[in-house]
Amino acid sequence: MALFDKAKELSGKVIDKTVEFSSDELIADTIILSMKKQEKVNAILKQRGSNYRVAGVDLEMGVPPKMIFGVRRISEESEVSDEGDREGGSEKNCE
């Protein structure tokens, strides 16, 4: 009977953890954390001259929770365009 009691106790703990992982506060904190991580990683990639960026984040609130980053290659054209915009070199002629 001790084995059955132990299994019952463990299943109760899993249920408690599942409820804990689905709290609104935890979900909001996880979203904020993942977006900060995306911004930091993209800054490092840009600094190193990489043509790759973290383009999206998928969050899975399970046991264990998962944070999945989607990586995309950026085109060199958009990179040059972005640099021109930041330096004020991008002008549009509306004739």
C-alpha distance (Angstrom), angle and dihedral (degrees) to the residues before:
residue distance angle dihedral
M1 . . .
A2 3.81 . .
L3 3.81 91.1 .
F4 3.81 91.5 54.4
D5 3.82 91.3 48.9
K6 3.81 91.1 49.7
A7 3.83 91.3 50.2
K8 3.80 90.5 49.3
E9 3.81 90.8 50.2
L10 3.81 92.3 49.3
S11 3.81 92.9 48.5
G12 3.80 89.1 52.3
K13 3.80 90.2 53.1
V14 3.81 91.3 50.2
I15 3.80 90.9 51.3
D16 3.82 90.4 49.7
K17 3.82 91.3 50.4
T18 3.80 91.8 48.0
V19 3.81 91.1 53.5
E20 3.81 89.4 45.7
F21 3.84 91.7 52.4
S22 3.79 92.4 51.5
S23 3.80 97.1 54.4
D24 3.80 114.7 126.6
E25 3.81 92.0 -126.2
L26 3.80 92.5 53.8
I27 3.80 92.3 47.2
A28 3.82 91.4 50.4
D29 3.83 91.5 47.5
T30 3.81 90.9 49.1
I31 3.81 92.0 50.9
I32 3.81 91.6 49.9
L33 3.81 91.6 47.3
S34 3.80 93.3 49.0
M35 3.82 93.0 49.4
K36 3.82 91.4 49.6
K37 3.80 89.2 49.7
Q38 3.82 90.6 50.0
E39 3.82 91.7 51.7
K40 3.82 93.2 47.7
V41 3.80 93.9 47.8
N42 3.82 92.1 46.9
A43 3.82 90.4 51.1
I44 3.82 90.6 51.8
L45 3.81 92.0 47.1
K46 3.80 91.0 49.8
Q47 3.81 92.1 47.0
R48 3.80 89.8 53.0
G49 3.80 91.9 50.1
S50 3.79 95.2 -113.0
N51 3.80 120.7 160.2
Y52 3.80 90.3 -145.7
R53 3.80 129.5 90.3
V54 3.78 136.7 178.0
A55 3.79 99.2 -105.5
G56 3.77 101.3 178.4
V57 3.76 145.7 4.1
D58 3.81 127.7 -142.2
L59 3.79 118.3 -162.7
E60 3.78 122.6 -158.9
M61 3.78 114.9 -169.0
G62 3.78 101.9 -157.3
V63 3.76 137.1 109.9
P64 2.97 101.3 -46.9
P65 3.81 101.4 19.0
K66 3.82 115.5 -130.7
M67 3.79 134.2 -149.0
I68 3.82 112.1 -163.0
F69 3.80 120.7 -170.5
G70 3.81 121.6 -154.3
V71 3.81 113.7 -147.4
R72 3.81 123.3 -155.7
R73 3.77 133.0 -176.3
I74 3.78 112.2 -123.0
S75 3.77 120.1 -143.5
E76 3.78 117.6 -112.6
E77 3.81 88.7 -128.7
S78 3.80 92.6 63.0
E79 3.82 90.1 45.1
V80 3.82 91.4 55.2
S81 3.80 89.9 45.4
D82 3.81 91.4 51.3
E83 3.81 91.6 51.4
G84 3.81 91.5 50.4
D85 3.81 91.2 51.0
R86 3.79 92.3 51.8
E87 3.80 93.7 48.2
G88 3.79 93.4 47.1
G89 3.79 90.9 -115.2
S90 3.77 95.5 121.4
E91 3.80 112.0 94.4
K92 3.77 128.0 168.3
N93 3.77 121.1 -149.5
C94 3.80 111.2 -146.5
E95 3.79 101.8 -166.3
